Amino acid sequence: MGPLQDRIDLLWLAIYVLVGGGLGARIVQLQVLQRAEYSLAAERNRTQIIYQAAPRGRFYDRSGTVLATNEAAFSLIYLPPKEAASPATLAEELSKHLDADRKSLQEKLQQAVREESAVRLAENLPPKTMFRLSELKTLYPGIDLVVEARRRYPFGRFASHLMGYMGRMDPHSWARFKGQGYRIDSRIGKMGLERVFETELRGKDGGIVMEVDAQGRLKGVLERIRWQPGSNIHLTLDAAVQKAADDGLRASLTGRGAAVALDPRTGAILALSSAPDFDPNDFLSSDPEVVKRTTVELPEFNRAIAGTYPPGSIFKIIVGAAGLDSGKFATSETVFCPGHTEIGNRVFLCWEAKGHRTMSWFPGLTHSCDVYFYRMGLKTGGAAIERYSAMFGLGAKTSIALAGEKKGNLFGPKGKGSRPWFDGDTANLAIGQGEMLVTPIQMAVVTAAVASRGVVWRPHFTERIEYAGGRAEYVQRPEQVGSVTMKESTWRDLHEAMRLVVSSGTGRPAFIPGLEVYGKTGTAQNPGKDHAWFISFAARPGEVPSIALAVLVENGEHGSSSAGPIARSMMLAAFGMPDPSKPARPPEPSPGPGALPSVGAGLSAPARRL
């Protein structure tokens, strides 16, 4: 029994040691290693927070105009006092001022009194309502107004597809942002720049910290935490050019299209517009029906970066660049245009039924003669046209930092797939028809490359980020992503032909006295009515071009009459010039002391901001 008893005693001792050690380790874990975690949990169990949304970082255009800001938004909360007024009486009084049912208000108030906890009764109260409710605070203890920051877009539909909008957190977004300081009911950027810069724009919410007991009953207010604002984003946008693009597309023949303007010296985006557009303020409305209707009717498709279209005659500048630079034809070479030409067993028509007669390079582009380009396209060859198209960036995304960009379709003998390539394909390609597809932003990049004599930029919209909290600001640098190397004579002949298009050809509606304007019209065939294109760049006399743009009007029929005037308005805005075709406006009276300064190009002054 002795040895056996000894072994049993040793076994029990081992069990005691293991159990005791386990308990000791657990105590150390709870009391030392996880003390902070459990202290925080305990703190949460005895506090309740009414959050106050922090001011989101602002967006500015290149001249300092505020494009997105914040305004005071008021929420009504109820902190039941020890001697609370009758919920029925208070609900009756509040229902007179709130767009809410008396019965539902009474139920909320009764729950707050019963559970002795704070309740949020209304959000985004209009200023008039807020002022009326503030008078009730002295009559009904427990009523309080919490001020929060609410996103505001002073110019409504301005650049809506670029600016984007904000909305409530959804399950997919919650899975992404959970653990980063967001709440399940947080508002976040859902589209455009609001989404791109979500991390930078977001501030740190404040709130009212209230003490509660073990049953969750309110005991008192512990502290008020001040919010911290987000970082400000300074954009490359020119508000005047953007407004001209937005207004022009809305007033166009169909109200559908896109316009993109770049600085050809850097690739900076001056304007990016897509129509139809929307008012991002509607997503923040206090009326749930307005939010619901806006969500259902949202024209989310961004035609500027995701719309793919045949380029039509604006593609002729690439055909000309390929043919002239490779020596396939000369500017002096002529073609007779009777209004049609035969290629193989097919007849190809010119847009001018009666024909253009004898055409060479300069009149051929000036008057956009299809027969001339059929013949010069055949001499150049589909392979060369395809190669130069790729050099200019067609068939590839521009890599703009926005979701949803499409790459279009680069078409030619190499990209045709398995089917054979015919002369008829080259003829169609030479006038921008067939299976070649481009986006408006791609054609803006092409135009900027022509203006800069071969520099292909990555389009960017950030000028600098002014970080909150003292962090050094970020400054965006231009990024060259490609180049088009051609003979100087090719660039010279291309520029001169595009100048003639505007001064005496199909682009005459875009002519601006006092500016050097270069352009090309385009009418792209479509199953319905034709699409209208206009591409252009401009400079003051003796200076390098400072704006390059592409305008598309869906089913606009004619580039000269539908897209050209929009481009003209954008260029006038870029150079701060009045429209000479419109009567001069009388001078505005000088603002009185303390008045807000006016914002150029017809923009109204920004709303009061936090």
C-alpha positions as CSV (number, residue, x, y, z in Angstrom):
1,M,0.0,0.0,0.0
2,G,2.9,2.3,0.7
3,P,4.2,2.7,-2.8
4,L,0.7,2.8,-4.2
5,Q,-0.4,5.5,-1.8
6,D,2.7,7.5,-2.6
7,R,1.8,7.4,-6.3
8,I,-1.8,8.5,-5.6
9,D,-0.5,11.4,-3.4
10,L,1.8,12.5,-6.2
11,L,-1.0,12.4,-8.7
12,W,-3.2,14.5,-6.5
13,L,-0.4,16.9,-6.0
14,A,0.1,17.2,-9.7
15,I,-3.6,17.9,-10.2
16,Y,-3.5,20.6,-7.5
17,V,-0.5,22.2,-9.1
18,L,-2.1,22.1,-12.6
19,V,-5.4,23.5,-11.4
20,G,-3.8,26.1,-9.2
21,G,-1.4,27.1,-11.9
22,G,-4.3,27.4,-14.4
23,L,-6.3,29.5,-12.0
24,G,-3.3,31.7,-11.2
25,A,-2.6,32.2,-14.9
26,R,-6.2,33.1,-15.5
27,I,-6.1,35.6,-12.6
28,V,-2.9,37.2,-14.1
29,Q,-4.6,37.3,-17.5
30,L,-7.7,39.0,-16.1
31,Q,-6.0,41.3,-13.6
32,V,-2.9,42.3,-15.6
33,L,-2.9,41.4,-19.2
34,Q,-6.5,42.1,-20.0
35,R,-7.1,44.7,-17.4
36,A,-7.4,47.6,-19.8
37,E,-9.9,45.7,-22.0
38,Y,-12.1,44.7,-19.2
39,S,-11.9,48.2,-17.6
40,L,-13.1,49.6,-21.0
41,A,-15.9,47.1,-21.1
42,A,-16.9,48.0,-17.5
43,E,-16.8,51.7,-18.5
44,R,-19.1,51.0,-21.4
45,N,-21.5,49.2,-19.2
46,R,-21.9,52.2,-17.0
47,T,-22.0,54.9,-19.8
48,Q,-24.2,55.7,-22.8
49,I,-23.1,58.0,-25.6
50,I,-25.2,60.3,-27.8
51,Y,-22.8,60.7,-30.8
52,Q,-22.4,64.0,-32.7
53,A,-21.1,63.6,-36.3
54,A,-17.9,65.5,-36.9
55,P,-17.4,68.0,-39.7
56,R,-16.2,66.2,-42.8
57,G,-13.2,67.6,-44.6
58,R,-14.1,70.2,-47.3
59,F,-13.5,70.1,-51.1
60,Y,-12.1,73.2,-52.8
61,D,-11.6,74.0,-56.4
62,R,-8.2,75.3,-57.6
63,S,-9.1,79.0,-56.8
64,G,-10.5,78.2,-53.3
65,T,-14.2,78.0,-54.0
66,V,-15.8,75.6,-51.6
67,L,-17.5,72.7,-53.4
68,A,-18.5,70.6,-50.4
69,T,-18.7,71.8,-46.9
70,N,-20.7,71.2,-43.7
71,E,-23.5,73.0,-42.0
72,A,-25.1,72.8,-38.6
73,A,-27.6,70.0,-38.2
74,F,-29.7,69.7,-35.1
75,S,-31.0,66.5,-33.5
76,L,-33.6,66.5,-30.7
77,I,-32.8,64.2,-27.8
78,Y,-34.7,63.5,-24.5
79,L,-32.9,62.8,-21.3
80,P,-35.7,61.9,-18.8
81,P,-35.3,63.9,-15.6
82,K,-36.3,62.7,-12.1
83,E,-39.6,64.5,-12.4
84,A,-40.6,64.1,-16.0
85,A,-43.5,65.7,-17.7
86,S,-46.4,63.5,-18.9
87,P,-45.2,61.7,-22.1
88,A,-48.6,62.3,-23.6
89,T,-48.4,66.1,-23.0
90,L,-44.9,66.3,-24.3
91,A,-45.7,64.2,-27.3
92,E,-48.6,66.4,-28.1
93,E,-46.5,69.6,-27.9
94,L,-43.6,68.1,-29.9
95,S,-45.8,66.8,-32.7
96,K,-46.8,70.4,-33.5
97,H,-43.2,71.2,-34.4
98,L,-41.9,67.9,-35.8
99,D,-42.9,66.0,-38.9
100,A,-43.7,63.0,-36.7
101,D,-46.8,61.1,-35.5
102,R,-47.9,62.0,-32.0
103,K,-48.4,58.4,-31.0
104,S,-45.0,57.2,-32.1
105,L,-43.4,60.2,-30.2
106,Q,-45.3,59.2,-27.1
107,E,-44.1,55.6,-27.3
108,K,-40.5,56.8,-27.6
109,L,-40.9,59.1,-24.6
110,Q,-42.6,56.4,-22.5
111,Q,-39.8,54.0,-23.3
112,A,-37.2,56.6,-22.3
113,V,-39.0,57.3,-19.0
114,R,-39.6,53.6,-18.2
115,E,-36.0,52.6,-19.0
116,E,-34.5,55.9,-17.7
117,S,-32.4,56.2,-20.8
118,A,-31.7,58.8,-23.5
119,V,-33.6,58.7,-26.7
120,R,-33.1,60.5,-30.1
121,L,-36.4,61.9,-31.2
122,A,-35.5,63.6,-34.5
123,E,-32.5,64.3,-36.8
124,N,-31.6,67.0,-39.3
125,L,-34.0,69.5,-38.0
126,P,-34.5,72.7,-40.1
127,P,-33.3,75.9,-38.4
128,K,-36.8,77.2,-38.0
129,T,-37.9,74.0,-36.2
130,M,-34.8,74.1,-34.1
131,F,-35.5,77.7,-32.9
132,R,-39.1,76.8,-32.0
133,L,-37.9,73.7,-30.1
134,S,-35.3,75.6,-28.2
135,E,-38.1,77.6,-26.5
136,L,-39.5,74.3,-25.1
137,K,-36.3,73.5,-23.3
138,T,-37.2,75.9,-20.5
139,L,-40.7,74.4,-20.2
140,Y,-39.9,70.7,-20.4
141,P,-36.7,69.6,-18.6
142,G,-35.0,66.8,-20.4
143,I,-35.4,68.2,-23.9
144,D,-32.1,69.0,-25.5
145,L,-30.8,69.9,-28.9
146,V,-27.5,68.3,-30.1
147,V,-25.6,70.1,-32.9
148,E,-23.9,67.9,-35.5
149,A,-22.1,68.5,-38.8
150,R,-24.1,67.6,-41.9
151,R,-22.6,67.4,-45.4
152,R,-23.7,70.2,-47.7
153,Y,-23.0,70.8,-51.4
154,P,-23.5,74.5,-52.0
155,F,-24.0,74.2,-55.8
156,G,-26.3,71.2,-55.8
157,R,-25.8,69.2,-59.0
158,F,-22.4,70.7,-59.7
159,A,-19.9,67.9,-60.8
160,S,-22.2,65.4,-59.1
161,H,-20.6,62.3,-60.8
162,L,-17.2,63.4,-59.8
163,M,-18.0,64.7,-56.3
164,G,-20.2,61.7,-55.5
165,Y,-22.6,61.4,-52.6
166,M,-22.9,60.1,-49.0
167,G,-25.2,57.5,-47.5
168,R,-25.8,55.2,-44.6
169,M,-23.5,52.3,-43.9
170,D,-24.6,49.0,-45.6
171,P,-23.6,45.5,-44.6
172,H,-20.8,45.3,-47.3
173,S,-19.4,48.7,-46.1
174,W,-19.7,47.7,-42.5
175,A,-17.6,44.6,-43.1
176,R,-15.0,46.9,-44.6
177,F,-15.0,49.6,-42.0
178,K,-15.8,47.7,-38.8
179,G,-13.1,48.3,-36.2
180,Q,-12.0,51.6,-37.7
181,G,-14.0,53.8,-35.5
182,Y,-17.2,53.7,-37.5
183,R,-20.7,53.0,-36.2
184,I,-23.3,50.9,-37.9
185,D,-25.3,54.0,-38.6
186,S,-22.3,56.1,-39.9
187,R,-22.6,58.0,-43.2
188,I,-19.8,57.3,-45.6
189,G,-18.8,58.3,-49.2
190,K,-20.7,56.0,-51.6
191,M,-19.4,57.3,-54.9
192,G,-16.9,59.6,-56.6
193,L,-14.4,61.7,-54.6
194,E,-16.5,61.2,-51.4
195,R,-15.7,57.5,-51.7
196,V,-12.1,57.9,-52.9
197,F,-11.1,60.2,-50.0
198,E,-13.3,58.6,-47.3
199,T,-10.4,58.0,-44.9
200,E,-9.0,61.5,-45.3
201,L,-12.3,63.4,-45.2
202,R,-13.7,61.6,-42.2
203,G,-13.3,63.4,-38.9
204,K,-13.6,62.0,-35.3
205,D,-17.1,62.2,-33.9
206,G,-17.8,63.8,-30.6
207,G,-20.7,63.1,-28.3
208,I,-22.4,63.4,-24.9
209,V,-21.3,60.8,-22.4
210,M,-24.0,59.9,-19.9
211,E,-23.7,57.7,-16.8
212,V,-26.1,54.9,-16.4
213,D,-26.6,52.3,-13.7
214,A,-26.5,48.5,-14.0
215,Q,-30.0,48.5,-15.4
216,G,-29.1,51.1,-18.0
217,R,-31.0,53.9,-16.3
218,L,-29.7,57.4,-16.8
219,K,-28.0,59.0,-13.7
220,G,-26.4,62.1,-15.3
221,V,-24.2,63.6,-17.9
222,L,-20.5,62.9,-17.4
223,E,-18.9,64.9,-20.2
224,R,-19.2,66.4,-23.6
225,I,-16.5,65.2,-26.1
226,R,-15.6,67.7,-28.8
227,W,-15.4,66.4,-32.3
228,Q,-12.3,66.6,-34.6
229,P,-12.8,67.7,-38.2
230,G,-11.5,65.8,-41.2
231,S,-8.8,66.8,-43.8
232,N,-9.5,69.3,-46.5
233,I,-9.0,68.3,-50.2
234,H,-7.9,70.9,-52.7
235,L,-8.9,69.8,-56.2
236,T,-7.6,70.8,-59.7
237,L,-11.1,71.6,-60.8
238,D,-11.9,75.0,-62.3
239,A,-15.4,75.7,-60.9
240,A,-16.2,78.0,-63.9
241,V,-15.2,75.5,-66.5
242,Q,-17.1,72.7,-64.7
243,K,-20.2,74.9,-64.5
244,A,-20.1,75.6,-68.2
245,A,-19.8,71.9,-68.9
246,D,-22.7,71.0,-66.5
247,D,-25.0,73.7,-67.9
248,G,-24.1,72.9,-71.5
249,L,-24.9,69.2,-71.2
250,R,-28.2,69.8,-69.3
251,A,-29.3,72.2,-72.0
252,S,-28.2,70.0,-74.9
253,L,-30.4,68.4,-77.5
254,T,-30.9,65.2,-75.4
255,G,-29.6,66.2,-72.0
256,R,-27.3,63.2,-72.1
257,G,-23.5,63.2,-72.6
258,A,-20.2,63.9,-71.0
259,A,-17.5,66.6,-71.0
260,V,-13.9,66.4,-69.8
261,A,-11.3,69.2,-69.7
262,L,-7.6,68.8,-68.8
263,D,-4.6,71.0,-68.5
264,P,-2.4,69.6,-71.2
265,R,0.7,70.8,-69.3
266,T,0.1,68.5,-66.3
267,G,-2.9,66.3,-66.9
268,A,-4.9,68.1,-64.2
269,I,-8.6,67.7,-64.5
270,L,-10.3,71.1,-64.9
271,A,-13.8,69.6,-65.4
272,L,-15.5,66.2,-65.5
273,S,-19.2,66.2,-66.2
274,S,-21.8,63.5,-67.0
275,A,-25.4,64.0,-67.8
276,P,-28.0,63.4,-66.6
277,D,-26.8,64.3,-63.1
278,F,-28.2,64.5,-59.6
279,D,-28.2,66.6,-56.5
280,P,-26.1,64.9,-53.7
281,N,-27.9,67.0,-51.1
282,D,-31.0,64.8,-51.7
283,F,-29.3,61.8,-50.1
284,L,-28.9,63.8,-46.9
285,S,-32.5,65.0,-46.8
286,S,-34.4,64.8,-43.5
287,D,-37.4,63.5,-45.5
288,P,-37.0,59.7,-46.0
289,E,-39.2,59.8,-49.1
290,V,-36.8,62.2,-50.8
291,V,-33.9,59.9,-50.0
292,K,-35.8,56.8,-51.2
293,R,-36.9,58.5,-54.5
294,T,-33.4,59.8,-55.2
295,T,-31.8,56.4,-54.6
296,V,-34.3,54.7,-57.0
297,E,-33.9,57.4,-59.7
298,L,-30.1,57.9,-59.3
299,P,-28.4,58.2,-62.7
300,E,-25.2,56.6,-61.4
301,F,-23.7,55.8,-64.8
302,N,-20.7,58.1,-65.3
303,R,-20.6,58.6,-69.1
304,A,-17.3,60.5,-68.8
305,I,-15.3,57.5,-67.8
306,A,-17.6,54.5,-68.4
307,G,-19.5,55.4,-71.6
308,T,-17.9,53.8,-74.7
309,Y,-18.8,55.3,-78.1
310,P,-17.5,55.2,-81.7
311,P,-15.3,58.3,-82.1
312,G,-16.5,59.2,-85.5
313,S,-14.6,62.0,-87.3
314,I,-12.6,63.1,-84.2
315,F,-10.6,60.0,-84.9
316,K,-9.4,61.5,-88.1
317,I,-6.6,63.4,-86.3
318,I,-5.1,60.0,-85.3
319,V,-5.4,58.7,-88.9
320,G,-3.7,61.9,-90.1
321,A,-1.0,61.6,-87.5
322,A,-0.3,58.0,-88.5
323,G,-0.2,58.7,-92.3
324,L,1.8,61.9,-92.2
325,D,4.3,60.8,-89.7
326,S,4.9,57.4,-91.3
327,G,5.3,59.0,-94.7
328,K,2.3,57.1,-96.2
329,F,0.9,60.3,-97.7
330,A,1.8,64.0,-97.9
331,T,-0.2,67.1,-97.1
332,S,-0.2,68.0,-100.8
333,E,-1.6,64.7,-102.0
334,T,-5.1,65.2,-103.4
335,V,-8.3,63.1,-103.7
336,F,-11.4,63.9,-105.7
337,C,-14.6,63.6,-103.7
338,P,-17.8,63.2,-105.7
339,G,-19.7,62.3,-102.5
340,H,-18.9,58.6,-102.6
341,T,-16.1,56.1,-103.4
342,E,-16.0,52.4,-104.3
343,I,-13.8,50.0,-102.3
344,G,-14.0,46.5,-103.4
345,N,-17.6,45.8,-104.3
346,R,-19.0,48.3,-101.8
347,V,-19.8,52.0,-102.1
348,F,-18.7,54.2,-99.2
349,L,-20.5,57.5,-98.8
350,C,-19.2,60.9,-97.7
351,W,-21.3,62.9,-95.2
352,E,-21.6,65.6,-97.9
353,A,-23.8,64.0,-100.5
354,K,-22.8,66.4,-103.3
355,G,-19.1,65.9,-102.5
356,H,-16.2,68.1,-101.6
357,R,-14.5,68.0,-105.0
358,T,-10.7,68.1,-104.8
359,M,-9.3,67.6,-101.3
360,S,-5.9,67.5,-99.7
361,W,-4.8,67.3,-96.1
362,F,-5.7,70.8,-94.8
363,P,-9.1,71.2,-96.5
364,G,-9.7,67.4,-96.0
365,L,-9.6,67.8,-92.2
366,T,-11.1,71.3,-92.2
367,H,-14.2,70.1,-93.9
368,S,-14.0,66.5,-92.5
369,C,-14.2,64.9,-96.0
370,D,-14.9,61.2,-95.5
371,V,-13.8,60.2,-99.1
372,Y,-10.4,61.8,-98.5
373,F,-9.9,59.8,-95.3
374,Y,-11.2,56.6,-96.8
375,R,-8.4,56.9,-99.4
376,M,-5.7,58.2,-97.0
377,G,-6.7,55.5,-94.5
378,L,-6.1,52.8,-97.1
379,K,-2.7,54.3,-98.0
380,T,-1.7,54.4,-94.3
381,G,-3.0,50.9,-93.5
382,G,-5.0,49.5,-90.6
383,A,-1.9,48.3,-88.8
384,A,-0.3,51.8,-88.6
385,I,-3.6,53.4,-87.5
386,E,-4.0,50.8,-84.8
387,R,-0.4,51.3,-83.6
388,Y,-0.7,55.1,-83.4
389,S,-4.0,54.8,-81.6
390,A,-2.3,52.7,-78.9
391,M,0.5,55.3,-78.6
392,F,-2.2,57.9,-77.8
393,G,-3.7,55.7,-75.1
394,L,-6.7,54.2,-76.8
395,G,-7.7,50.7,-75.8
396,A,-6.4,51.2,-72.3
397,K,-7.7,52.8,-69.2
398,T,-6.4,56.3,-68.4
399,S,-6.0,55.1,-64.7
400,I,-8.0,58.0,-63.3
401,A,-8.5,57.2,-59.6
402,L,-12.3,56.6,-60.0
403,A,-14.2,53.3,-59.9
404,G,-15.9,52.1,-63.0
405,E,-13.6,53.3,-65.8
406,K,-13.8,51.4,-69.1
407,K,-11.0,50.9,-71.5
408,G,-13.0,51.0,-74.7
409,N,-12.0,48.9,-77.7
410,L,-8.9,49.3,-79.7
411,F,-9.7,47.9,-83.1
412,G,-7.4,47.0,-86.0
413,P,-5.7,44.1,-87.8
414,K,-4.0,43.1,-84.6
415,G,-7.0,43.3,-82.4
416,K,-9.6,41.9,-84.8
417,G,-9.5,38.4,-83.3
418,S,-9.6,35.4,-85.6
419,R,-11.7,36.9,-88.4
420,P,-10.0,38.3,-91.6
421,W,-9.3,42.0,-92.1
422,F,-10.6,43.7,-95.2
423,D,-10.0,47.1,-96.9
424,G,-13.6,47.9,-95.9
425,D,-12.5,47.6,-92.3
426,T,-9.7,50.0,-92.8
427,A,-12.0,52.5,-94.5
428,N,-14.5,52.3,-91.6
429,L,-11.7,52.7,-89.1
430,A,-10.3,55.8,-91.0
431,I,-13.5,57.7,-90.2
432,G,-13.8,56.4,-86.6
433,Q,-16.5,53.8,-87.3
434,G,-16.6,50.0,-87.0
435,E,-15.7,48.4,-83.7
436,M,-13.4,51.1,-82.4
437,L,-14.8,52.4,-79.1
438,V,-13.5,55.2,-76.9
439,T,-14.5,57.1,-73.7
440,P,-14.8,60.8,-73.4
441,I,-11.9,60.9,-70.9
442,Q,-9.7,58.9,-73.3
443,M,-10.4,61.5,-76.0
444,A,-9.6,64.3,-73.6
445,V,-6.2,62.6,-73.0
446,V,-5.6,62.2,-76.7
447,T,-6.4,65.9,-77.3
448,A,-4.1,66.9,-74.5
449,A,-1.3,64.8,-76.0
450,V,-1.8,66.6,-79.3
451,A,-1.8,70.0,-77.6
452,S,1.4,69.1,-75.7
453,R,3.1,67.6,-78.8
454,G,3.2,64.0,-77.5
455,V,2.9,63.9,-73.6
456,V,0.4,61.4,-72.4
457,W,-0.6,62.3,-68.8
458,R,-2.5,60.3,-66.2
459,P,-5.5,62.5,-65.4
460,H,-5.6,63.6,-61.8
461,F,-8.0,65.7,-59.7
462,T,-6.0,66.3,-56.5
463,E,-3.9,69.4,-56.1
464,R,-3.1,68.9,-52.4
465,I,-4.5,67.5,-49.2
466,E,-4.5,69.7,-46.1
467,Y,-4.3,67.1,-43.4
468,A,-6.0,67.6,-40.0
469,G,-3.9,67.3,-36.9
470,G,-0.8,69.0,-38.1
471,R,0.4,66.3,-40.5
472,A,2.5,67.7,-43.4
473,E,0.2,68.3,-46.5
474,Y,0.4,66.1,-49.5
475,V,1.0,67.7,-52.9
476,Q,0.1,65.9,-56.1
477,R,2.8,65.7,-58.8
478,P,1.9,65.2,-62.5
479,E,2.4,61.6,-63.8
480,Q,3.4,61.0,-67.4
481,V,2.3,57.5,-68.5
482,G,3.3,57.6,-72.1
483,S,4.5,59.6,-75.1
484,V,3.8,60.0,-78.8
485,T,7.0,60.6,-80.7
486,M,6.4,62.2,-84.1
487,K,8.3,64.5,-86.5
488,E,8.0,68.2,-85.7
489,S,6.5,68.7,-89.2
490,T,3.7,66.2,-88.3
491,W,2.8,68.1,-85.2
492,R,2.9,71.4,-87.1
493,D,0.6,70.1,-89.9
494,L,-1.8,68.5,-87.3
495,H,-2.1,71.8,-85.3
496,E,-2.5,73.9,-88.4
497,A,-5.3,71.7,-89.7
498,M,-7.1,71.7,-86.4
499,R,-6.8,75.5,-86.3
500,L,-8.4,75.7,-89.7
501,V,-11.3,73.5,-88.6
502,V,-12.3,76.1,-86.0
503,S,-11.4,79.3,-88.0
504,S,-13.1,78.3,-91.3
505,G,-14.4,74.7,-91.2
506,T,-16.9,72.5,-89.4
507,G,-15.8,73.7,-85.9
508,R,-16.6,77.3,-86.6
509,P,-19.2,77.4,-83.7
510,A,-16.3,77.1,-81.3
511,F,-14.3,80.1,-82.7
512,I,-13.4,82.7,-80.0
513,P,-11.8,86.0,-81.1
514,G,-8.6,86.7,-79.2
515,L,-7.8,83.0,-78.6
516,E,-6.0,80.4,-80.6
517,V,-8.5,77.6,-80.8
518,Y,-7.9,74.2,-82.3
519,G,-10.5,71.5,-82.8
520,K,-12.2,68.7,-84.6
521,T,-15.9,67.9,-84.9
522,G,-17.3,64.4,-85.0
523,T,-20.6,62.7,-85.8
524,A,-20.6,59.0,-84.8
525,Q,-23.0,56.7,-86.4
526,N,-25.3,54.9,-84.0
527,P,-28.3,52.6,-84.2
528,G,-30.5,55.6,-83.2
529,K,-29.6,59.2,-83.9
530,D,-25.9,59.9,-84.3
531,H,-23.7,60.9,-81.4
532,A,-22.1,64.4,-81.5
533,W,-18.4,64.9,-80.6
534,F,-16.1,67.9,-80.3
535,I,-12.5,67.9,-79.2
536,S,-10.5,71.0,-78.8
537,F,-7.5,72.8,-77.2
538,A,-6.8,76.5,-76.8
539,A,-4.2,79.0,-75.8
540,R,-3.7,82.8,-75.6
541,P,-1.7,84.1,-78.5
542,G,2.0,83.4,-77.9
543,E,1.4,81.0,-75.0
544,V,1.3,77.2,-74.8
545,P,-2.2,75.5,-74.7
546,S,-3.7,75.4,-71.2
547,I,-6.9,73.6,-71.8
548,A,-7.8,70.5,-73.8
549,L,-11.2,69.0,-73.8
550,A,-13.6,66.4,-75.2
551,V,-17.4,66.9,-75.4
552,L,-19.9,64.2,-76.3
553,V,-23.7,64.7,-76.6
554,E,-25.5,61.3,-76.9
555,N,-27.7,61.3,-80.0
556,G,-26.8,65.0,-80.5
557,E,-26.6,64.4,-84.3
558,H,-24.0,67.0,-85.2
559,G,-20.8,67.7,-83.4
560,S,-20.6,71.3,-84.7
561,S,-24.0,72.4,-83.5
562,S,-24.5,70.2,-80.4
563,A,-21.0,69.7,-78.8
564,G,-19.1,72.6,-80.3
565,P,-21.0,75.4,-78.4
566,I,-20.5,73.5,-75.1
567,A,-16.8,73.3,-75.7
568,R,-16.7,77.0,-76.6
569,S,-18.4,78.0,-73.3
570,M,-15.9,75.8,-71.4
571,M,-13.0,77.6,-73.0
572,L,-14.5,81.0,-72.4
573,A,-14.8,80.1,-68.8
574,A,-11.3,78.8,-68.6
575,F,-9.8,82.1,-69.8
576,G,-12.3,84.2,-67.9
577,M,-13.7,85.8,-71.0
578,P,-17.3,87.0,-71.5
579,D,-19.3,85.5,-74.4
580,P,-19.1,88.1,-77.2
581,S,-22.2,86.6,-78.7
582,K,-24.3,87.6,-75.7
583,P,-25.2,91.1,-74.6
584,A,-23.1,92.5,-71.8
585,R,-24.6,92.3,-68.3
586,P,-25.0,95.5,-66.3
587,P,-22.4,95.9,-63.5
588,E,-23.5,94.5,-60.2
589,P,-23.8,96.9,-57.2
590,S,-21.0,96.8,-54.8
591,P,-21.6,94.6,-51.8
592,G,-22.3,96.3,-48.5
593,P,-20.2,95.9,-45.4
594,G,-20.0,92.4,-44.2
595,A,-21.5,90.9,-47.3
596,L,-20.2,87.6,-48.7
597,P,-17.9,88.0,-51.8
598,S,-19.4,86.8,-55.0
599,V,-18.1,83.7,-56.6
600,G,-17.2,83.9,-60.3
601,A,-18.9,82.3,-63.3
602,G,-22.4,82.6,-61.9
603,L,-21.8,80.4,-58.9
604,S,-23.7,81.5,-55.8
605,A,-21.9,82.1,-52.5
606,P,-21.3,79.0,-50.3
607,A,-23.6,78.2,-47.5
608,R,-22.5,78.9,-43.9
609,R,-20.1,76.2,-42.9
610,L,-18.7,74.8,-39.7
